[in-house]
Structures are given as structure tokens and as C-alpha cells.
Amino acid sequence: MSLQIQMLGTGSAFAKTFYNTSALIRSNGMNILIDCGLTTPKSLYDIHMKPDQIDGIVISHIHADHVGGLEEIAFRLLYESNQKKTKLFLTKAIADILWENTLRGGMYNPEEGYYSLEDYFDVNVMEEREPFEIGPGLSVEFIPTLHIPRKPNYSLFINDRIFYSADIRFNKDLLIHEVVDKRNCHTIFHDCQLSGQGFIHATLGELLTLPEHIQQRMYLMHYADNMGEFIGKTGSMKFVHQHQVIEFPE
């Protein structure tokens, strides 16, 4: 079976129209989420997919628009699906803070025996810069990238040929020298701040400085609700749309 990526959301943290940016990978009968923001459970509902159909969730960093839906997924699996646990794929740096800094407040329940992340999820800790086979025909590699100073953040290589930025400041050297020159990625999913200065995200203006042969590989995501005003102004790059399916033949 070919690999498919369906965008569950394509909006920024503040977008109200396009949902928080997250994606669903379909590969060889597996359904793997990239991030699970506040609006991800609603988007899964929209495409008629239940939490117990999700085989794993990859976490890039702990901002709410990327992990805010984990509590709902965990509770629905616990109470609606006979205590099923889905797999959680993350690095040690993320695992160390996800529970204490984000989920513990709502999910800590010692009276019923729920003390930790492992009580809700099948936690799989992955090494940075080492491809990890999630299942047959699907590997993911976590690459440390800069989003917020001194906070762990990762972009992803999927099957070594697809780059998914999650949230990242503009890094021209990474895109040119590693993503394209070294790995020859045929597809790049990149966050895009449409206007203003790029304090924590790559801006459209910065991405437009990339060579055309790189722009041609790029789908823009994590954009604001006024995306429609920028159609035709993205060079050779194109916007990816909510619930759009991109298929990658074997």
C-alpha cells in the first residue's frame, strides 16, 4: 500500500478556521498521528475516525496546539475502548516534561491508579537523529530544530524522503544542505507565518528566498485564517488544505 498523509488541520495556534496543524499518516493498515492539538479530536470526528483506530501518536513539542488533544484521546480510550492504550512516540526530552508540565493537572488520578504518562499511553522513547521503524514501511526520525529557545522541539523525516517541519524558525542551511542536497526529500511540509517578523516561525518572506527547485517541493501549513489573501503570492510553493490527502506511491 502507498503511504498517505492527510492533514487534519493546517492552521496556526490561533487559527479558528483551519484547526491546529496536525497530520494523519496511513501506511500498511496503520494510522499514525503527527501531533494531537486541541482541535485534532474534532478533525478525527469529521473524517469518521475514532480514537481506537489510531495506532500511534508522534509528538514534536508540547505547545497546546500540538498536544492539547492528548487528554481527550487518552480518556476516550480509557472509558470508551476498554482501557486500550495507543502508542506515543517521543524523545526523552519531550517525555520528561509532557506529563509534569502539560498533562498531569487533568490526568493525575491516584485513587484509580493513574500516576504517569505510562498509565495512559504505550510510551516509546526514541533517540534523536536515529530513524525508528514504527511499522512495516514506515520510519520516523526526530531532528532537533529551533522554535522556542531552551525548549525541546523536533522536525521529522518520514521514510527519509519526506520532511515535516512541525514548528521551526527559518533555517535555510537545513533546508538546502540536509533536506534537499543530502537526503533529496521529494516533499516538504513547512510551517509558514504569512506576515510579520519570524520570531518563532518561518515567514513567507523568508521561505520565498529559497531556490525555486526547493520551493517546488513545499506544502505550506500552520498558517493564519487570512490564508486566502495570499493565494498566488507563494512563489512555487503551495498551500496544503485541511483534510487534503497527499499520496506517495511505493
Secondary structure per residue as TSV (DSSP state, phi and psi in degrees):
chain	resnum	aa	ss	phi	psi
A	1	M	-	360.0	142.0
A	2	S	-	-72.2	158.8
A	3	L	E	-86.1	136.7
A	4	Q	E	-124.3	143.3
A	5	I	E	-121.9	121.9
A	6	Q	E	-112.8	127.2
A	7	M	E	-79.5	116.3
A	8	L	E	-78.9	-28.9
A	9	G	E	-154.0	154.8
A	10	T	-	-133.6	7.7
A	11	G	B	-93.2	168.6
A	12	S	-	-75.2	179.5
A	13	A	T	-60.4	-26.5
A	14	F	T	-103.7	-1.2
A	15	A	-	-67.7	139.4
A	16	K	S	-109.0	-14.7
A	17	T	S	-95.1	-42.7
A	18	F	S	-101.8	2.4
A	19	Y	-	67.7	160.1
A	20	N	B	-63.9	146.1
A	21	T	-	-68.8	121.9
A	22	S	E	-158.0	164.3
A	23	A	E	-140.5	155.6
A	24	L	E	-117.2	120.5
A	25	I	E	-95.6	128.1
A	26	R	E	-112.5	124.4
A	27	S	E	-155.1	120.4
A	28	N	T	49.8	46.2
A	29	G	T	81.7	-1.8
A	30	M	E	-95.8	148.3
A	31	N	E	-122.1	111.8
A	32	I	E	-120.5	126.0
A	33	L	E	-86.4	141.0
A	34	I	E	-101.0	107.7
A	35	D	-	66.8	162.3
A	36	C	-	-150.0	79.8
A	37	G	-	-77.6	-175.8
A	38	L	T	-57.2	-35.1
A	39	T	T	-96.8	-2.0
A	40	T	H	-62.1	-43.8
A	41	P	H	-58.1	-37.5
A	42	K	H	-65.8	-39.6
A	43	S	H	-66.5	-39.3
A	44	L	H	-60.4	-40.9
A	45	Y	H	-60.4	-41.5
A	46	D	H	-61.5	-32.5
A	47	I	T	-99.8	14.8
A	48	H	T	62.8	40.9
A	49	M	-	-117.0	128.2
A	50	K	-	-92.2	155.7
A	51	P	G	-54.7	-34.4
A	52	D	G	-74.9	-1.7
A	53	Q	G	-93.1	-5.3
A	54	I	-	-87.7	124.2
A	55	D	-	-91.1	-15.9
A	56	G	E	-176.5	158.4
A	57	I	E	-132.6	124.8
A	58	V	E	-97.0	130.3
A	59	I	-	-112.3	124.7
A	60	S	-	-90.4	-36.9
A	61	H	-	-168.8	177.3
A	62	I	-	-105.6	18.7
A	63	H	-	-64.4	149.3
A	64	A	H	-60.9	-31.7
A	65	D	H	-74.1	0.8
A	66	H	H	-121.1	-18.1
A	67	V	H	-132.9	0.1
A	68	G	T	-65.8	-15.0
A	69	G	T	-94.3	-1.2
A	70	L	H	-65.0	-37.2
A	71	E	H	-61.6	-45.6
A	72	E	H	-62.5	-44.5
A	73	I	H	-59.7	-46.0
A	74	A	H	-63.2	-45.0
A	75	F	H	-68.1	-36.8
A	76	R	H	-69.5	-37.6
A	77	L	H	-64.5	-39.6
A	78	L	H	-67.2	-47.0
A	79	Y	H	-98.0	-21.2
A	80	E	H	-107.0	-19.3
A	81	S	T	-124.6	33.6
A	82	N	T	57.2	45.9
A	83	Q	T	63.1	27.6
A	84	K	-	-65.6	141.0
A	85	K	-	-109.9	132.8
A	86	T	-	-93.7	159.5
A	87	K	E	-78.0	142.1
A	88	L	E	-119.3	120.9
A	89	F	E	-107.2	120.7
A	90	L	E	-161.2	165.2
A	91	T	E	-86.3	168.0
A	92	K	H	-61.2	-38.6
A	93	A	H	-61.2	-38.1
A	94	I	H	-75.4	-42.8
A	95	A	H	-59.6	-35.4
A	96	D	H	-66.4	-24.9
A	97	I	H	-116.7	-18.6
A	98	L	H	-60.4	-45.0
A	99	W	I	-71.3	-55.0
A	100	E	I	-66.4	-38.8
A	101	N	I	-92.5	-16.7
A	102	T	I	-129.7	-51.6
A	103	L	I	-96.8	-22.8
A	104	R	H	-59.0	-39.1
A	105	G	H	-56.4	-39.9
A	106	G	H	-97.1	-15.5
A	107	M	H	-115.7	-12.0
A	108	Y	-	-68.7	120.3
A	109	N	B	-147.5	76.7
A	110	P	G	-63.7	-26.7
A	111	E	G	-64.8	-27.3
A	112	E	G	-107.6	6.2
A	113	G	T	86.9	26.2
A	114	Y	B	-113.0	101.6
A	115	Y	-	-113.1	-16.5
A	116	S	S	-153.8	172.5
A	117	L	G	-58.2	-38.0
A	118	E	G	-67.9	-19.2
A	119	D	G	-74.6	-18.2
A	120	Y	T	-110.3	-29.7
A	121	F	S	-128.9	155.1
A	122	D	E	-84.4	94.2
A	123	V	E	-81.5	124.6
A	124	N	E	-118.3	109.0
A	125	V	E	-89.3	123.7
A	126	M	E	-110.1	147.1
A	127	E	-	-79.1	145.8
A	128	E	B	-66.4	143.6
A	129	R	T	57.8	29.0
A	130	E	S	-130.8	115.4
A	131	P	-	-57.8	138.2
A	132	F	E	-123.8	125.8
A	133	E	E	-81.7	108.9
A	134	I	E	-73.4	-35.5
A	135	G	E	-169.2	178.4
A	136	P	T	-55.1	123.2
A	137	G	T	78.3	11.4
A	138	L	E	-140.0	116.2
A	139	S	E	-125.5	150.3
A	140	V	E	-132.2	140.9
A	141	E	E	-128.3	128.2
A	142	F	E	-88.1	125.5
A	143	I	E	-116.4	118.9
A	144	P	E	-62.1	128.8
A	145	T	-	-138.4	161.5
A	146	L	-	-92.8	125.2
A	147	H	S	-127.2	-69.2
A	148	I	S	-113.5	128.8
A	149	P	T	-54.6	137.1
A	150	R	T	66.2	18.8
A	151	K	S	-123.7	130.4
A	152	P	-	-63.2	135.6
A	153	N	-	-152.0	141.5
A	154	Y	E	-136.7	141.7
A	155	S	E	-99.3	169.1
A	156	L	E	-128.4	140.7
A	157	F	E	-103.8	125.9
A	158	I	E	-107.6	119.8
A	159	N	T	51.9	27.6
A	160	D	T	68.1	-8.8
A	161	R	T	-120.5	-3.5
A	162	I	E	-120.2	127.9
A	163	F	E	-107.8	130.0
A	164	Y	E	-124.4	112.1
A	165	S	-	-74.9	-23.2
A	166	A	S	55.2	-121.7
A	167	D	S	-113.2	129.4
A	168	I	-	-156.6	143.6
A	169	R	-	-72.7	157.9
A	170	F	-	-59.8	129.0
A	171	N	-	-137.5	86.9
A	172	K	H	-62.7	-40.6
A	173	D	H	-62.7	-42.2
A	174	L	I	-60.6	-47.1
A	175	L	I	-65.6	-42.3
A	176	I	I	-76.5	-51.7
A	177	H	I	-84.9	-36.8
A	178	E	I	-98.7	-50.4
A	179	V	I	-65.5	-42.3
A	180	V	I	-101.8	-57.3
A	181	D	I	-64.4	-46.2
A	182	K	I	-81.2	-49.3
A	183	R	T	-98.4	-15.3
A	184	N	-	53.5	47.9
A	185	C	-	-61.9	129.7
A	186	H	S	-84.4	-17.5
A	187	T	E	-140.8	136.0
A	188	I	E	-128.5	119.3
A	189	F	E	-98.2	118.2
A	190	H	E	-131.3	134.8
A	191	D	E	-66.9	151.0
A	192	C	-	-147.8	112.4
A	193	Q	B	-84.5	120.7
A	194	L	-	-75.3	-27.4
A	195	S	S	-148.9	169.0
A	196	G	S	82.7	-177.1
A	197	Q	-	-84.0	145.2
A	198	G	-	-87.1	72.0
A	199	F	S	-68.3	-39.8
A	200	I	S	-133.4	-2.8
A	201	H	S	-132.9	155.5
A	202	A	-	-67.8	137.3
A	203	T	B	-95.9	159.8
A	204	L	H	-58.5	-41.8
A	205	G	H	-59.0	-40.9
A	206	E	H	-67.8	-44.0
A	207	L	H	-64.8	-29.0
A	208	L	T	-69.8	-12.2
A	209	T	T	-81.8	-7.2
A	210	L	S	-72.5	149.5
A	211	P	-	-57.4	150.8
A	212	E	H	-60.2	-35.6
A	213	H	H	-67.4	-20.6
A	214	I	H	-85.0	-43.7
A	215	Q	H	-55.1	-37.0
A	216	Q	T	-63.6	-18.5
A	217	R	T	-93.7	-0.5
A	218	M	E	-104.6	133.2
A	219	Y	E	-105.9	129.9
A	220	L	E	-94.0	134.4
A	221	M	E	-139.9	-180.0
A	222	H	S	58.3	47.2
A	223	Y	B	-107.9	168.2
A	224	A	-	-81.3	170.7
A	225	D	T	-66.0	-18.0
A	226	N	T	-89.1	23.9
A	227	M	G	-50.1	-37.9
A	228	G	G	-57.5	-27.2
A	229	E	G	-70.2	-13.6
A	230	F	G	-109.4	3.8
A	231	I	T	-63.4	130.3
A	232	G	T	87.3	1.5
A	233	K	-	-119.0	20.6
A	234	T	S	-111.5	23.0
A	235	G	T	61.0	-132.1
A	236	S	T	-91.3	2.8
A	237	M	-	-85.3	157.4
A	238	K	E	-132.4	149.0
A	239	F	E	-75.2	138.2
A	240	V	-	-94.6	145.0
A	241	H	-	-111.4	153.3
A	242	Q	T	-55.1	130.3
A	243	H	T	72.1	2.2
A	244	Q	-	-64.9	141.0
A	245	V	E	-109.2	125.9
A	246	I	E	-107.9	125.4
A	247	E	E	-107.6	137.5
A	248	F	E	-120.2	106.1
A	249	P	-	-61.8	155.6
A	250	E	-	-68.4	360.0
